[in-house]
Amino acid sequence: MQALKGVKVLDFTHVQSGPTCTQLLAWLGADVIKVERPGVGDATRGQLRDVPNADSLYFTMLNHNKRSITLNSKTEQGKDVLERLVKTCDVLVENFAPGALDRMGLTWERIQELNPKMIYASVKGFGPGPYEDCKVYENVAQCAGGSASTTGFLDGPPLVTGAQIGDSGTGLHLAFGIVSALYQRINSGKGQRVLAAMQDSVLNLCRVKLRDQQRLAHGPLNEYTQFGKGIEFGDATPRAGNDSGGGQPGAILKCKGWETDPNAYTYFITQAAVWEKVCDTIGEPGWKTDPGYATPPARLDKLEQIFERIEQWTKTKSKFEVMEICNPQDIPVGPILSMKEIAEEPSLRETETVVEVDHPERGSYLTVGMPVKLSDSPADVKRSPLLGEHTEEILTQVLGYSADEVDQIRASGAIGEMKQAAQ
């Protein structure tokens, strides 16, 4: 049985952060009911569309295993359906702009009146404070959360990362908060509010940089490349290029074929515990006993030279050969894998980390699967819903409306036309 079977989630989310959260809950077995505007739906259905008249990959890859109902809550019938959904569901998740649900009549106080056990979960850009009403997107969150200022090379501008740590990262944090609140409700019998601020989530993922900020008060950060180069530190954690955040010197090095392949690189760490193996592997056995290389402190001012020498060796090997040679010796290395290589990697298909899904409008496509594996609760990744596909099903089976009542609701304009997959 799936871990969250029986949990009903009212999904008012859109774009990426909220849908990431509710998709995780759906993968774990929750019945996620996605509420969308009639005729419009989640904005990402049409964003970055690559197949005409079909939901975009942006939407499909964030809304698996959900059911879709279209609802106009501005009508009396729509408001009635909405309140019955609140009474029926266990969790409400939203990532609207501040105040949007309040204007729909769903204040926290009203939700508690309708369903005291409801867990009301929100994604916001910032937590309480001077910026709490500001609109936030992925890159804004990375900048405000400390990621951008510490990413990139020392002589270059701040950089955002390709990993969606602002949106998807916050969705992961919110899902954790919701599951915790569900567990607490078993004992308390009460619902509660759960807030995941994007700035807070990014900062949580950047904690080692906050660690380094405090270490600066006690002297330079000697594991940073700039220390070995004699470059002074300022008063804030600097950009560290490809230095390892764990204190072990590391660098991205060219491998065989780098001249034509932009991803023919490997990450190589000169961990102190395997230094002698590194020396033997690259053909520098003398470094094991040379006083200028034998200890980590002695190597600090020579790291650039050391990695240049290691790169001479890695350039004679493919990135996979480097791993095959170094991994048995416990030398930490990792190939720079392109998205093409990841998409084609058989082991990721076998573990369902990458999943192929059939869609009635766009055909077969690849998506990520459940990143956390539960031995007794496997995730079965199902396609995303068409707009309003499950409207009648939800009204009758979940809320108990009769067929005549559904017809009346439709006539009132409270729900849109249901889009059905071709049989």
C-alpha positions as CSV (number, residue, x, y, z in Angstrom):
1,M,0.0,0.0,0.0
2,Q,1.2,3.5,-0.8
3,A,2.4,5.6,2.1
4,L,-0.2,8.4,1.7
5,K,-3.1,6.4,0.4
6,G,-6.4,7.9,1.8
7,V,-5.0,11.4,2.1
8,K,-6.8,13.9,-0.1
9,V,-5.0,17.0,-1.2
10,L,-6.7,20.1,-2.6
11,D,-4.1,21.5,-5.1
12,F,-4.3,25.2,-5.8
13,T,-0.7,25.4,-7.1
14,H,0.6,26.4,-10.4
15,V,3.9,26.7,-12.3
16,Q,6.7,24.8,-10.4
17,S,7.2,25.2,-6.7
18,G,3.7,24.1,-5.6
19,P,3.2,21.5,-8.3
20,T,6.6,19.9,-7.3
21,C,5.3,19.5,-3.7
22,T,1.9,18.1,-4.7
23,Q,3.4,15.8,-7.3
24,L,5.6,14.3,-4.5
25,L,2.5,13.7,-2.4
26,A,0.7,12.1,-5.4
27,W,3.6,9.8,-6.0
28,L,3.4,8.7,-2.4
29,G,-0.2,7.8,-2.9
30,A,-2.2,10.9,-2.0
31,D,-5.3,11.7,-4.1
32,V,-4.3,15.1,-5.4
33,I,-7.2,17.2,-6.8
34,K,-5.8,20.0,-9.0
35,V,-8.2,23.0,-9.2
36,E,-7.9,24.9,-12.4
37,R,-9.6,27.8,-14.1
38,P,-12.2,26.7,-16.8
39,G,-10.8,27.0,-20.3
40,V,-7.4,28.2,-19.0
41,G,-5.8,25.9,-16.4
42,D,-2.3,26.1,-15.1
43,A,-0.4,28.6,-17.1
44,T,2.4,26.1,-17.8
45,R,0.1,24.0,-19.9
46,G,0.8,26.3,-22.7
47,Q,4.3,27.6,-21.8
48,L,7.4,26.4,-23.7
49,R,5.0,24.2,-25.8
50,D,6.9,21.9,-28.2
51,V,4.0,19.9,-29.5
52,P,1.1,21.9,-31.0
53,N,-2.2,21.7,-29.1
54,A,-0.8,19.5,-26.4
55,D,0.2,20.2,-22.8
56,S,3.8,21.3,-22.5
57,L,6.5,19.3,-20.9
58,Y,6.7,22.0,-18.3
59,F,3.2,21.1,-17.2
60,T,3.3,17.3,-17.7
61,M,6.6,16.8,-15.8
62,L,5.2,18.5,-12.7
63,N,1.7,17.2,-12.5
64,H,1.8,13.4,-12.7
65,N,-0.7,11.2,-10.7
66,K,-3.1,14.1,-10.2
67,R,-6.8,14.6,-11.1
68,S,-8.0,17.9,-12.6
69,I,-11.2,19.7,-11.9
70,T,-12.1,23.1,-13.5
71,L,-13.9,25.5,-11.2
72,N,-15.1,29.1,-11.3
73,S,-15.2,30.0,-7.6
74,K,-16.7,33.4,-8.3
75,T,-20.1,31.8,-9.0
76,E,-22.4,30.7,-6.1
77,Q,-22.3,27.1,-7.3
78,G,-18.6,27.2,-7.7
79,K,-18.2,28.6,-4.2
80,D,-20.3,25.8,-2.9
81,V,-18.2,23.1,-4.6
82,L,-15.0,24.8,-3.3
83,E,-16.2,24.8,0.3
84,R,-17.3,21.1,0.0
85,L,-13.8,20.3,-1.3
86,V,-12.3,22.0,1.7
87,K,-14.5,20.0,4.1
88,T,-13.6,16.8,2.3
89,C,-9.8,17.2,1.9
90,D,-7.0,16.8,4.4
91,V,-4.5,19.2,2.9
92,L,-4.8,22.5,0.9
93,V,-1.6,23.6,-0.9
94,E,-1.3,27.0,-2.7
95,N,1.4,29.2,-4.1
96,F,-0.7,32.1,-5.1
97,A,0.4,35.7,-4.7
98,P,-0.2,37.0,-1.1
99,G,-3.9,37.5,-0.3
100,A,-5.3,35.6,-3.3
101,L,-7.0,32.8,-1.3
102,D,-8.3,35.4,1.1
103,R,-10.1,37.2,-1.7
104,M,-11.7,33.9,-2.7
105,G,-13.1,33.8,0.8
106,L,-10.7,31.1,2.0
107,T,-9.0,32.8,4.9
108,W,-7.3,30.6,7.5
109,E,-10.1,31.4,9.9
110,R,-12.8,30.3,7.3
111,I,-10.9,27.1,6.5
112,Q,-10.7,26.2,10.2
113,E,-14.5,26.7,10.4
114,L,-15.1,24.4,7.5
115,N,-12.5,21.8,8.4
116,P,-10.6,22.1,11.7
117,K,-8.3,19.2,10.6
118,M,-7.2,20.9,7.4
119,I,-3.5,21.4,6.9
120,Y,-3.1,24.7,4.9
121,A,0.3,24.7,3.2
122,S,1.8,27.7,1.3
123,V,4.8,28.6,-0.8
124,K,5.8,32.2,-0.4
125,G,8.8,34.1,-1.7
126,F,9.9,35.5,1.6
127,G,8.8,34.8,5.2
128,P,7.5,37.5,7.5
129,G,9.4,40.7,7.2
130,P,10.0,43.7,4.9
131,Y,9.7,41.6,1.7
132,E,6.9,39.2,2.6
133,D,4.6,40.7,-0.1
134,C,7.1,40.6,-2.9
135,K,6.7,38.4,-5.9
136,V,9.5,35.8,-6.3
137,Y,10.6,33.6,-9.1
138,E,13.3,30.9,-9.3
139,N,16.3,33.2,-9.9
140,V,15.2,35.8,-7.5
141,A,15.0,33.2,-4.8
142,Q,18.5,32.0,-5.6
143,C,19.8,35.5,-5.4
144,A,18.0,36.4,-2.1
145,G,18.8,33.0,-0.5
146,G,22.6,33.3,-0.8
147,S,23.2,30.9,-3.7
148,A,24.0,33.4,-6.5
149,S,26.5,35.4,-4.4
150,T,28.5,32.3,-3.7
151,T,28.3,30.7,-7.2
152,G,30.7,31.4,-10.0
153,F,34.3,32.3,-10.2
154,L,36.0,35.0,-8.0
155,D,36.7,37.3,-10.9
156,G,33.2,37.0,-12.4
157,P,29.6,38.1,-11.6
158,P,27.2,36.2,-9.4
159,L,25.6,33.2,-11.1
160,V,22.4,31.2,-10.7
161,T,22.5,27.5,-10.9
162,G,20.7,25.3,-13.4
163,A,19.3,23.2,-10.5
164,Q,15.9,24.7,-9.6
165,I,16.7,25.1,-5.9
166,G,14.3,28.0,-5.6
167,D,11.2,26.4,-7.0
168,S,11.6,22.7,-6.8
169,G,13.8,23.0,-3.7
170,T,11.0,24.8,-1.9
171,G,8.5,22.3,-3.1
172,L,10.5,19.5,-1.5
173,H,10.7,21.4,1.8
174,L,7.0,22.1,1.7
175,A,6.2,18.4,1.1
176,F,8.3,17.5,4.2
177,G,6.4,20.0,6.3
178,I,3.0,18.7,5.1
179,V,3.9,15.1,5.9
180,S,5.1,16.2,9.4
181,A,1.9,18.1,10.0
182,L,-0.1,15.0,8.9
183,Y,1.8,12.9,11.4
184,Q,1.3,15.4,14.2
185,R,-2.5,15.5,13.4
186,I,-2.7,11.9,14.4
187,N,-2.1,12.9,18.0
188,S,-3.5,16.4,18.1
189,G,-6.5,16.0,15.9
190,K,-6.0,19.5,14.6
191,G,-4.7,21.0,11.4
192,Q,-2.2,23.7,11.1
193,R,-0.5,26.1,8.7
194,V,2.7,25.1,6.9
195,L,4.8,27.8,5.3
196,A,7.9,27.2,3.0
197,A,9.5,30.5,2.0
198,M,11.7,30.3,-1.1
199,Q,14.4,32.4,0.5
200,D,14.5,30.2,3.5
201,S,14.6,27.0,1.4
202,V,17.5,28.3,-0.7
203,L,19.4,29.4,2.4
204,N,18.9,25.9,3.9
205,L,20.6,24.4,0.8
206,C,23.4,27.0,1.1
207,R,24.1,26.3,4.8
208,V,27.8,25.5,4.2
209,K,28.3,29.0,2.8
210,L,26.7,30.5,6.0
211,R,29.2,28.2,7.8
212,D,32.0,29.8,5.9
213,Q,30.7,33.3,6.6
214,Q,31.2,32.7,10.3
215,R,34.6,31.1,9.8
216,L,35.9,34.2,8.1
217,A,35.9,36.0,11.4
218,H,38.7,33.7,12.5
219,G,40.9,33.9,9.5
220,P,41.1,33.1,5.8
221,L,39.4,30.0,4.4
222,N,42.4,28.0,3.5
223,E,40.6,25.3,1.6
224,Y,39.5,27.9,-1.0
225,T,41.7,28.2,-4.1
226,Q,42.2,31.9,-3.6
227,F,44.1,31.2,-0.3
228,G,46.8,29.3,-2.1
229,K,47.0,32.1,-4.7
230,G,47.5,34.7,-2.0
231,I,44.3,36.6,-2.8
232,E,42.9,38.4,0.2
233,F,39.4,37.5,1.5
234,G,36.8,40.2,1.9
235,D,34.1,40.4,4.6
236,A,31.7,38.0,2.9
237,T,31.8,34.4,1.7
238,P,33.4,34.6,-1.8
239,R,32.5,32.8,-5.0
240,A,34.6,29.7,-5.0
241,G,34.4,28.5,-8.6
242,N,34.5,24.7,-8.5
243,D,36.2,24.4,-5.1
244,S,34.7,21.6,-2.9
245,G,32.4,22.8,-0.2
246,G,33.6,20.0,2.1
247,G,37.1,21.3,2.7
248,Q,38.8,18.8,0.3
249,P,40.5,20.5,-2.7
250,G,38.6,19.7,-5.9
251,A,38.4,20.9,-9.5
252,I,36.7,20.2,-12.8
253,L,39.3,18.9,-15.2
254,K,39.4,18.3,-18.9
255,C,39.2,14.7,-20.2
256,K,39.9,13.1,-23.5
257,G,37.8,14.7,-26.2
258,W,37.2,18.0,-24.5
259,E,38.1,19.9,-27.7
260,T,34.8,18.9,-29.3
261,D,32.7,17.6,-26.4
262,P,31.6,20.4,-24.0
263,N,31.0,17.8,-21.3
264,A,34.2,15.8,-21.5
265,Y,35.2,16.8,-18.0
266,T,35.5,15.1,-14.6
267,Y,35.3,16.4,-11.0
268,F,38.5,15.3,-9.2
269,I,39.1,15.6,-5.4
270,T,42.5,15.3,-3.9
271,Q,41.3,13.9,-0.6
272,A,44.1,13.7,1.9
273,A,43.3,10.0,2.8
274,V,44.0,8.9,-0.8
275,W,46.8,11.4,-1.7
276,E,49.4,8.6,-2.1
277,K,47.1,6.7,-4.5
278,V,46.5,9.9,-6.5
279,C,50.3,10.4,-6.8
280,D,50.8,6.8,-8.1
281,T,47.9,7.0,-10.5
282,I,49.0,10.2,-12.2
283,G,52.7,9.2,-12.3
284,E,54.1,11.4,-9.5
285,P,55.2,9.0,-6.8
286,G,57.8,11.4,-5.6
287,W,55.1,13.8,-4.3
288,K,54.3,11.2,-1.6
289,T,57.5,12.0,0.3
290,D,58.4,15.4,-1.0
291,P,58.0,17.9,1.9
292,G,56.4,20.4,-0.4
293,Y,53.6,18.0,-1.3
294,A,53.3,15.3,1.3
295,T,50.9,17.1,3.7
296,P,47.7,19.1,3.0
297,P,49.1,22.3,4.5
298,A,52.2,22.1,2.3
299,R,50.0,21.6,-0.8
300,L,47.8,24.6,-0.3
301,D,49.9,27.1,-2.3
302,K,50.5,24.5,-5.1
303,L,46.9,23.4,-5.7
304,E,46.7,25.1,-9.1
305,Q,49.9,23.4,-10.2
306,I,48.8,20.0,-8.8
307,F,45.5,20.1,-10.7
308,E,47.3,21.1,-13.9
309,R,49.4,18.0,-13.5
310,I,46.3,15.8,-12.7
311,E,44.7,17.3,-15.8
312,Q,47.6,16.2,-17.9
313,W,46.6,12.7,-16.9
314,T,42.8,13.1,-17.2
315,K,43.2,14.5,-20.7
316,T,44.5,11.1,-21.8
317,K,41.4,9.3,-20.5
318,S,37.7,9.6,-21.1
319,K,35.7,10.8,-18.2
320,F,34.3,7.3,-17.7
321,E,37.8,5.8,-17.8
322,V,38.9,8.2,-15.1
323,M,36.1,6.9,-12.9
324,E,36.8,3.3,-13.7
325,I,40.5,3.8,-12.7
326,C,39.9,6.0,-9.6
327,N,36.7,4.6,-8.1
328,P,38.3,1.2,-7.1
329,Q,41.0,3.1,-5.3
330,D,38.4,5.3,-3.4
331,I,39.7,8.4,-5.2
332,P,36.6,10.7,-5.4
333,V,35.8,11.6,-9.0
334,G,32.7,12.1,-11.0
335,P,32.0,12.5,-14.7
336,I,30.2,15.6,-15.9
337,L,27.1,14.0,-17.3
338,S,25.1,15.9,-20.0
339,M,21.3,15.7,-19.9
340,K,21.5,13.6,-23.1
341,E,23.7,11.1,-21.2
342,I,21.4,11.1,-18.2
343,A,18.3,10.5,-20.4
344,E,20.0,7.5,-22.1
345,E,21.5,6.0,-19.0
346,P,20.0,2.4,-18.5
347,S,20.6,2.2,-14.8
348,L,18.5,5.4,-14.2
349,R,15.7,3.8,-16.2
350,E,16.0,0.6,-14.2
351,T,15.6,2.4,-10.9
352,E,12.8,4.6,-12.3
353,T,14.8,7.7,-11.6
354,V,14.0,8.5,-15.2
355,V,10.7,7.3,-16.4
356,E,9.0,7.1,-19.9
357,V,5.4,8.1,-19.8
358,D,2.7,7.9,-22.5
359,H,0.4,10.9,-23.0
360,P,-2.7,10.9,-25.1
361,E,-1.9,14.2,-26.8
362,R,1.9,14.4,-27.0
363,G,2.9,10.8,-27.1
364,S,5.8,9.3,-25.2
365,Y,8.1,11.5,-23.2
366,L,10.7,11.3,-20.4
367,T,10.3,12.6,-17.0
368,V,12.0,12.3,-13.6
369,G,10.5,9.7,-11.3
370,M,10.2,9.6,-7.5
371,P,13.6,10.6,-6.1
372,V,13.1,8.9,-2.8
373,K,12.6,5.1,-2.9
374,L,10.4,3.4,-0.3
375,S,10.7,-0.4,-0.2
376,D,7.1,-1.0,0.7
377,S,5.6,1.9,-1.1
378,P,6.8,2.1,-4.7
379,A,5.8,5.1,-6.8
380,D,3.9,4.4,-10.0
381,V,4.3,7.5,-12.2
382,K,1.1,8.2,-14.2
383,R,0.5,10.8,-16.8
384,S,-0.6,14.3,-15.9
385,P,-4.4,15.1,-16.3
386,L,-5.9,16.9,-19.2
387,L,-7.6,20.1,-18.3
388,G,-10.7,19.4,-16.3
389,E,-10.5,15.7,-17.2
390,H,-11.8,14.5,-13.8
391,T,-14.3,17.2,-13.0
392,E,-17.5,15.0,-13.1
393,E,-15.6,12.1,-11.4
394,I,-14.6,14.4,-8.5
395,L,-18.0,16.0,-8.2
396,T,-19.9,12.6,-8.0
397,Q,-17.4,10.2,-6.5
398,V,-15.6,12.6,-4.0
399,L,-18.2,15.2,-3.2
400,G,-21.4,13.1,-3.7
401,Y,-23.2,15.3,-6.2
402,S,-25.9,13.6,-8.2
403,A,-25.9,13.6,-12.0
404,D,-28.7,16.2,-12.1
405,E,-26.8,18.4,-9.7
406,V,-23.7,18.2,-11.9
407,D,-25.8,19.3,-14.8
408,Q,-27.0,22.3,-12.8
409,I,-23.5,23.2,-11.8
410,R,-22.4,23.0,-15.4
411,A,-25.3,25.2,-16.5
412,S,-24.4,27.8,-13.9
413,G,-20.9,28.2,-15.4
414,A,-19.2,27.0,-12.3
415,I,-17.2,24.3,-14.2
416,G,-15.8,24.2,-17.6
417,E,-16.0,21.5,-20.3
418,M,-14.1,18.4,-19.5
419,K,-11.2,17.5,-21.8
420,Q,-11.2,13.7,-22.4
421,A,-8.4,11.5,-23.7
422,A,-9.2,9.7,-27.0
423,Q,-10.1,6.1,-26.4
